Amino acid sequence: MKLMDKRLTLEVVALTTFIAIGTAALVSNPMTFGAASAELVFKKQNSLDSSDETYNSNTSQSLSSKNISLTPYRMTEEHYFEYGILKTVRNITNNQTFFNTYLSDDLIVGRGNGTMETSDGQKITWISSDLGKLRGNQWVYYGVMLFNNTSSESFSLLNNSIALSKSSYPLMEPEYIWLLEK
């Protein structure tokens, strides 16, 4: 699959996920689908159970942040570095770059990319689309990620996979990634 096709697929999945499920976590009024609320859909999915994550990180470091534009919306470029745990590999690093567009004082749309790497140099790259909502003094993000193809044995679990993510800034709770079934 070509990179552009992967990005289009990611955008469609991201949009569908946020409309159908994720938006309810970002807004104060519950969204309903017929007789079922989005909260109930989340509970039935069991896809965002922290005990069932594929990846988690408790350590994140902001490396840099710069304003790219102030009009028509504020846009920033952010760089982060994490230490995390993948189910198949204990300790990995996750080097991330996000381009964020502030739609309001408390709502961000972000596009990210990054590289996860083991201590012996095995790697996998990814791209993501995220929505962030300001909750008190903390940004909470929900995203959809697309992992690229890799020949690295340590990351074979993530090969060409789509995942959901939840993270925060500053990191006051673990970042989680859940794989969608193939």
Helices and strands as residue ranges (DSSP letters): H 3-17, I 18-22, H 23-26, E 32-33, E 36-37, H 38-45, G 50-52, E 55-69, E 74-86, E 89-104, E 107-118, E 123-135, E 138-147, G 153-158, E 162-169, E 175-179
